Every structure is written in C-alpha cells, then in structure tokens.
Amino acid sequence: MDEEYDCIVLGTGLKECVLSGLMSVNGKKVLHMDRQKYYGGESASITSLNDFFTLFGKTLDDENKYGRPRDWNVDLIPKFLMAGVSRTM
C-alpha cells in the first residue's frame, strides 16, 4: 500500500463506522479496516454457525446436529425484543 490517507479507522463497531462516515463526507481520505472478517464489532451478528464456533476456538463436528450452518444468525451481544399484548374489551 503506497497510498496516503488522512486518517485510519480501526474497527467496524457503531462508533467507528459513524466516525469514518463523517470524516469521508467532510472530504477526508479514510482507510477503514477491521481484523475480523465480519462487520459490526461487539454488536455483530454471525451468520454462519461454523464462523460462530471458530470465533470461540471450537470446531463444529457434526454439522447436521443443528441443521444447516447458514440457517443460523447469532448475535454477539444479548438483545431484548420488546413485544406488546393487545387487550380487547
């Protein structure tokens, strides 16, 4: 890489993405990169069960045990899904 950049942003979490976007909109030449092969930092969703196991240093021995690996979407941080109950009178 023989190019020059105004700034280098490491990580693809929310803060890093917003910062990178703001700087590029303001005319800065930005190099935005992450060491992981997925975007999102700590709030990412892993979309393959194989990748999820690899992230934690494990191997998925029996792929058929959990169904197809691509059918999974695992969030790295827990989230709450809010739901409401409709009451009729």
N, C-alpha and C positions, 0 to 999 in steps of 0.2 A: 504494500500500500504506500504509494508515493504521494497521495493526496493530502491536502491540508484542510483542517476543519476548524471552525470557530469554537466548537465545543463537542465533547464526547460525553454521552449519557450512558451509564452502565445500569442495566436492569430494565425490566419491562413491566414493573408494577404501575399502579394508577398514577402515583406522583411523578414517576419518571416519564411516562407517556404524555402527561399534561405538560410537563416542563419541556420536553423535546418538541411537542407540537407548538407551544408558544414561541419558542426560540426560532423554529423554522418559519413560522408565519411572519416573524419580525425580520426575515431576511438572513438569518444565520445559517451557515452550513453545518449540519448536525450529523454526527455519526452516532447512531443509536443501536446498542447491541446488548446481548444477554448471554450468559454462559449456558443457560438451559436451552433445550430445543423446543420449548413452548413459551408462549407469551403470557404475561399476567402476574408474574412474581408469586407472592404468597397467596394471592386470591385467584389463582388459575384453576381451571378445570382440566383434568387429564382425561382425554377422550379415548384412550385405549387401556385396557386392563393390563396389557403387557408393559406399557410405559409406566403405569402406576406401581407395579411390582418392582420394576427396575429402579425407580426413583428411591425406593427404600432398601435397595440392595438385595432383593429377593428375585426368584425366578418363578414363573407361573408354570408349574409342572404339568398339570392336566388342564388344558385349555377348555375342554368340554365340560369341566366341572361347573363352571359359572356361565356357560353359554358362549356366544361369540364375543371375543375380546372387544370388538368395535361397537358392541351394543352398550357399553358402559360409558358413563360420564361422571367422574369422581371429582368433587370439589376439594381443594386442599385446605380450606378453612370451613368450619361448620357455618351453616346459614339457617335462618328461620324462615319458613314460608308462612305468611300470615293468611289466615282464612277466616271468613265470617260465616255465621249461621243465620240464615234468613228465618225470621219467625213470622208466621202468618196467624192472624187472629180470626 
